[in-house]
């Protein structure tokens, strides 16, 4: 009788040999070897862990995943991504297209209008910060007016402060008193 309730066949090992030859990363090679050593040499999980440098639990997880999924167990899933996305990037781009046209014509955009359009597209309420993150994701930024005009003349502004409308009001008060 076998050591395990489920034993890997030599056909599994034969199928993994070409994959080992084309493995692109050390991690991928080790994952393939974890299955290969068990199938070809009937190694225990402890022996496979020692040979591959993987932890014992990782080897056990790989063996279990191989029994359940087959070759799909060797694929490494990325931990990143948009797991909680409301709209795809393309759907967001389409939603912002009408507002982009308004911005290109020189119109003033209000985030509240974009936010309402997003909520209508989703059919549910969402936080305003979600809309701001979407705008940032698509390269939108807030453009605010400058504190002073670039062609302004500071000397002329100071002269106006002395002789302008305010100064004449002060002089009128003095004359009346």
C-alpha positions in Angstrom: 0.0 0.0 0.0 1.1 3.6 -0.7 2.3 6.0 1.9 -0.4 8.5 0.9 -4.1 8.3 0.2 -3.5 9.9 -3.2 -0.3 9.1 -5.1 1.0 11.0 -8.1 1.7 8.9 -11.1 4.8 8.7 -13.3 2.7 10.3 -16.1 2.5 13.5 -13.9 6.3 13.5 -13.7 6.7 13.0 -17.4 4.3 16.0 -18.0 6.3 18.2 -15.6 9.7 17.6 -17.1 9.2 20.0 -20.1 7.7 22.6 -17.8 10.8 22.6 -15.7 12.9 23.3 -18.7 11.0 26.4 -19.6 10.4 27.8 -16.1 11.1 31.5 -16.1 11.7 32.1 -12.4 13.3 30.2 -9.6 10.0 30.2 -7.7 8.1 28.7 -10.6 10.8 26.0 -10.9 10.6 25.1 -7.2 6.8 24.8 -7.4 7.1 22.4 -10.3 9.8 20.4 -8.6 7.7 20.1 -5.5 5.2 18.1 -7.5 7.8 16.4 -9.7 9.9 14.9 -6.8 6.8 13.4 -5.2 5.6 12.0 -8.5 9.0 10.7 -9.8 10.8 9.7 -6.6 7.8 9.2 -4.2 9.5 11.6 -1.8 7.7 12.7 1.4 6.7 16.3 1.9 9.7 16.7 4.3 12.1 15.4 1.7 10.6 17.6 -1.0 10.9 20.7 1.3 14.5 19.9 1.9 15.3 19.4 -1.8 13.5 22.5 -3.1 14.1 24.9 -0.2 10.4 25.5 0.1 8.8 25.4 3.6 7.1 22.2 4.6 3.6 23.8 4.7 4.1 25.3 1.2 4.9 21.8 -0.1 1.9 20.4 1.5 -0.3 23.2 0.2 1.1 22.6 -3.4 0.4 18.8 -3.1 -3.1 19.5 -2.0 -3.7 22.1 -4.6 -2.4 19.7 -7.3 -4.9 17.1 -6.3 -7.7 19.6 -6.5 -6.8 21.8 -9.4 -4.2 19.9 -11.4 -1.7 22.1 -13.4 -3.6 25.3 -12.4 -2.0 24.8 -8.9 1.4 25.8 -10.3 0.2 29.3 -11.4 1.1 32.1 -9.0 -1.8 34.5 -8.5 -0.9 38.2 -8.2 -1.9 39.7 -4.9 -2.4 43.1 -6.4 -5.2 44.3 -8.6 -8.6 45.9 -8.3 -10.5 43.3 -6.3 -13.2 45.7 -5.3 -13.7 47.7 -8.4 -17.1 49.2 -9.1 -16.4 49.8 -12.8 -13.7 48.6 -15.1 -11.1 51.1 -16.3 -12.8 51.3 -19.7 -16.2 51.9 -18.1 -14.7 54.7 -16.0 -13.1 56.2 -19.1 -16.4 56.2 -20.9 -18.1 57.8 -17.9 -15.6 60.6 -17.8 -15.6 61.2 -21.6 -18.6 63.6 -21.5 -17.0 65.5 -18.7 -13.7 65.6 -20.5 -15.3 67.2 -23.5 -16.8 69.9 -21.3 -13.3 70.5 -19.8 -11.7 70.7 -23.3 -14.2 73.4 -24.2 -13.0 75.5 -21.3 -16.0 74.8 -19.0 -15.7 74.5 -15.2 -16.1 71.0 -13.9 -17.7 70.3 -10.6 -16.8 67.1 -8.9 -20.3 66.8 -7.4 -21.7 66.4 -10.9 -19.2 63.7 -11.8 -19.9 62.1 -8.4 -23.7 62.0 -9.2 -23.0 60.5 -12.6 -20.9 57.8 -11.0 -23.7 57.0 -8.5 -26.3 56.9 -11.3 -24.1 54.5 -13.3 -23.6 52.2 -10.3 -27.2 52.5 -9.1 -26.0 53.0 -5.5 -24.4 55.6 -3.2 -20.6 55.8 -3.0 -18.2 57.9 -1.0 -16.9 61.1 -2.6 -13.4 59.9 -2.0 -14.0 57.1 -4.4 -14.8 59.6 -7.1 -11.7 61.6 -6.3 -9.6 58.4 -6.6 -11.1 57.6 -9.9 -10.3 61.1 -11.2 -6.7 60.7 -10.0 -6.5 57.3 -11.6 -7.3 58.9 -15.0 -4.9 61.7 -14.6 -7.3 64.5 -13.7 -6.1 67.2 -11.4 -7.5 70.3 -9.8 -6.5 73.5 -11.5 -6.9 76.5 -9.3 -6.5 80.1 -10.3 -3.2 81.8 -9.6 -2.9 84.1 -6.6 -1.7 86.9 -8.9 -1.8 87.6 -12.6 1.5 86.7 -14.4 1.5 90.0 -16.3 0.6 92.0 -13.2 2.7 95.1 -12.3 3.4 95.2 -8.6 4.6 98.9 -8.8 1.3 99.9 -10.5 -0.7 98.0 -7.9 1.1 99.8 -5.0 0.5 103.2 -6.7 -3.2 102.4 -7.1 -3.4 101.5 -3.4 -2.1 105.0 -2.6 -4.2 107.0 -5.1 -7.0 104.6 -5.9 -10.7 104.6 -4.9 -10.0 103.9 -1.2 -7.6 106.8 -0.8 -10.1 109.2 -2.3 -12.8 108.0 0.2 -10.4 108.8 3.0 -9.8 112.3 1.7 -13.5 112.9 1.3 -14.1 112.0 4.9 -11.4 114.5 6.0 -12.9 117.3 4.0 -16.3 116.7 5.5 -15.0 116.7 9.1 
